[in-house]
Amino acid sequence: MKLASFRAAGVDRVGFVDEVGRVHDLAEAMAGKGGAPSDATTSGDMQALIEAGPKALEEIATLRQSLNGGYAGKGYAADEITWHPPVRKPSKIACVPNNNTAFSETIMKRPKSTTFFLKSHTSLVGSGGSIVLYPDYGLTYSEPELAVVIGRTASRIKAKDAYDHVFGYTIHNDVTSASLREEDTFHYREAMPDGNGGLKMIESYTSYSGRYKSADTFAPLGPWLVTRDEIADPHNLDVAIHVGGKLLFSDNTKNLTYYVPEVLEVISRYTTLLPGDVVSMGTASAPGGEEGEVPLASTDIHRLGGPVRITIAGLGELSNPVDIRT
């Protein structure tokens, strides 16, 4: 199923998308069918729906199937709603950096396993919401990514059990300011053990992603959440990104270096993943369209503007205009 968080007629809602693209409010549909809904299905909160588990999904599936008989409401057309991020306030958005085999020739040193950084839920914006850029953001680009939504608490889980903790999938645009990253990079000398009981001085580089990855509107997410049962293989999905109408990258999730099981195993070893948390799997990076070999640095949305459209097979299209402020 496609589950959505949205606003219609002045009310924030949670619902599902039918076969013709209309979006149905769970509470309205349930009332229209004369059912006795659970609190989770009528709360208007995707987080509560996820935490309610399989029983709530079964209730929604039954309701969705019964719509063939009609009900008092007819749902909402896409142009009648405002999309929210499917999960509006996850406790964390964990993102996997440099997770594509295309980067293997450019990475001079990498960790032994995957690593991750965190983005704040205040950086989220739904499909149709603007990516807002200010002058000091400088060179800024979009990264099209498969996002995993967690369904069950995951702490120090094994890779073989990882999919048991997945609720579904959506699309994440991991907006990145390269200019702020350069500003926020430290180059320094530090003392490290030399292996002989003494110390040696080494040069180090490090950066912190709070500004360049987690500024407001730097995490477009959506348009909806597709439940796990509808995606047979999350690592065989075509990905494409268009900026200003031009195809810049087309790739496939099979080209990720680390897959969902090992990513969830590593992240959950260090930080507990909670229901509703988002794990973004890393960018698609193969060049596509007429542009040929397109480095990320040349896809500056601060210069090109928008809209930025990301499609992932089976997950739909995430589209966001770019609002350049002065």
N, C-alpha and C positions, 0 to 999 in steps of 0.2 A: 504493500500500500504506500501511497504518497500522503504523508501527514504534513500539515502546514500550520504555522503560526501567522496570523494575519489580523488586519483591522478592517472592519466593514461597518458602515452605518454608525460610525462613532464609537464602536465597541471592539476591544481586543478579544480575539477568538482563537480557538484551536479546532482544526477540522481535517478533512481529507479531500483529495482531489478525485473526481470521477473520471470515467473513460473519455468524456468529451471536454475535459479541462475545467469544469465548474468546481468551485470550492465550497464545501458544505461545512457549516458550523456543527460540531458534534452535538451540542446541547439542543440546537434548533431541530436537527434531524431526528434526534432521539425523541424529543417531545412531539414532533409531528407524526411519528410512528406509534405514539402511545406507549412507548417502552418505559422501563424503570431503570434509568441510567445509574451507574456508579458515580461517586464523587469525582473519580479520576477522569472520566470521559466528559464531564461537564464543567471542569474546573477552569477551563480557558488557559491552562498552563501545561505546556509540553513536558516540562520537568516532572510534574505529577503523573502524567500519562506514562512516561517512561518508567518511573519508579513503580507504577502499579503492575507492571510485568505482563506476562502472556495472557492473563485473563482479560485485561482491558483490551488488548489487541484482538482477541477473539470476539469480544463484544462489538468492537468497531467493524470487524470484518462481516459479522452477521448483519449489522445495520446497513453497511454498504451494499451488500447483496440484496437486501430487501427494498432498496430504492427503486428497483424495477417496477414495483407496485405503486410508486408515487408517494408523496407526503405533502404536508401543507406548504412547505417552502420549496424553492427550486435551487437553492444555493446561490452562489455569487459568481459572476463572470470575472475573469482576471482583471479587466479594466475597472471593476467596481471595488477593488480591494487594494490595500497597501500591504506588501509582504513584510513581515518581520523576519529576522533570522529564525530558523526552525526551532532552535533552542536559544532563548533570549539571554539567560544568565547562567551559563555553565560555570562550574567552579574554576575551570581552567580550559584553555585552548593550548594543547601541547603540539608543537610543530617539529617535524624532522627536517634538519637542514641538509642540503647537498645530497639528497637521496635519489640520485638518478645516475645510471651507468654512463651517461654522456659526460659526466663530470670527471670520470676516472683519469683522464689525461691531464687535467688542469689542477687536480688536488695534489699538492706536494707532500702533505702529511695529513692523515686522518685518524680518528680513534679506531680502536680494535672492533667496536660494535657501533650501532647507531647511537646518536645523542639527540637531545631535544632542547628547545627553549619554550617559554610560555608567553602567551598573549593574554591580555585582559579582556573580559567580556564587554568592557566599555568601548573596545575597538570594533565591535560587531555592527553590521548594518545589513538589512535585508536586500533582496533583489529589487532593483529600481531605486534604491537609496543612493545618494551621491557619495562618491569618494572625494573628500574635501582636502585640497592641497593649499598650503600657505607658502609664501616666498622662501622661507628658510628651509623648507623640505627639499628643495633642489631636485636633483635627478631622482625620479621615483618610478618604479615599474611594478607590474602585476605578475604574480606567479600562480598559474592554474593548478589546483591541487585537489585530489581525492581526500575527503574528510570522513573519518569514522566517528560515529556517535556511540558512546558507551551506554550499555543497557543495565549492567550489573557491576557492583563494586569490584574492582580488580586491584589486588595487592599481592605482589610477588607471585604472579601467576606464571604458568608454563606456556610455552608457545603452542603446544598441542591443545590447550584449553582456551586459546585466545578468542576464537569465534563465539564461544559460549557467552562472552561478555560484550558482544557487539549487538547493538540495537538496530543500527541501520547506517546509511551513507548519505552524504550530501556533497556539495561543491564549496570549496573555500578559495577565495582570491587572497593570497598572502601578499598584500601590498607591502612594498619595501622601499625605503628611502636610502639610496646608496650614498647620497651626500651626508645625511645624518650619521650613517654608519661610519663613514670616514672620520667625521668629527668626533665620534664616540669610541674611537679605537685608541688604545693606549700602547705605547712602545716603551718598554722599560727594562731595567736589569734587576734580577733578583737572585738571592742566594739559594742554592739547592745542594742536597747531599752529594758528595762526589764518589760515594761508594767505598771510601777508605777511612771513614770516620771524620772527614773534614767537610768543607763547603767549597763550592765552585760558583762563580757568577755566570749566569746565562742571560741572553737576551730573550724577551718574551713579547708577544703581541696578544692583545685580547680586546674584545669589544663587548658592549652590553646593549641588548636589543630593545630596551624599554621605549626609546623614542623611535628608532628607525623601523621597528616592526609592529609596535603596539600603540601608535598614535590613534586618536579617534578616527573612525571609518576605515581603518587599515585592515579590517577583516570582514569583507562582504561574505555572506554565507547564505546558501539556499539554492533554488527558491523554496524547496521543500525537503523533507527527510524521507528517503525511500527505505522501507524496512528490509532487514537483512535477507528475508526469504525471496525477495525479488531480484537479488543480485547473486547469480550463481558463482561468479568468479570475479572478485574485485580487482584481480590482477590481469584482466583482459578487457579493459575498457578504453575506448578511443577518447582522447582529450584534445580539445582545440581552443585557441584563444584568438579572438579578433579584437583589434584596437582601431577605432575610427573606421570600421568597415573592412579593414585589411586583415587577412589571416597571417598571424605572425608565428605561431607554433602549432604543430599537430603531433601528437605523441600517443603512447599507449601506456597504461599503468603496469604492463608487464616489464617495462624498462626501469622500474624503481629498483634501487640497489637492495633495500631491505623491505620485506613484505609485512603485512599486518601482523601475523603471529609473532615474529621476532621483535617488531617495534613495540607491541603491547607488553611483551615479556620484559623488555629492557626498561621501558618507562615505569611500569608498575613495580619494578624492583626498587625504585627510588622515591616515587610519589604515588600515592593511592589515586586511582582513577575512579570517579564517582559517576553514577547514572546521570546522563546528560552531558558529560564532558566530551569535548571534541578533540580528536587526534588527527592532525593534518599530515598527510603522508609524504609531502615533498613535491617539488615542481615538475611539470612536464617541460621538456626543453628542446625537443627536436624541432628544427626550423621547418616552416611550411609555407605554402602559398608562393607568390611570385618574388618575395623578398630574398629568397635564398638563405645564406648563412647569416642569421640575425642574432647578434649578441644581446643579452638582456639590457645592457647599458644603452642600446640604441632604441629601446622600446619605451623611452621616457614619456609617461603619460602626462607629466607636467608640461611637456612640449607638444605632444600629439593630441592631448585631450582625450575624449571618449567618443562613444561609449566603449566600455570594456565588456566584452561578451565571452563567457567561458561555457563550453558545452562538454559534458561527459556522458558517454553512452549509457542510457538507462537512468540517468539522474537529472536530465533536463538541461536548462540554460539559466545561468546566473548572469544578469546584465545590470551594469551600473554606470550612470553618467559620471563625468569628472567635473567637479566644481572647483575652479582655480580662483582662489581669493587673492586680493592684493593688500 
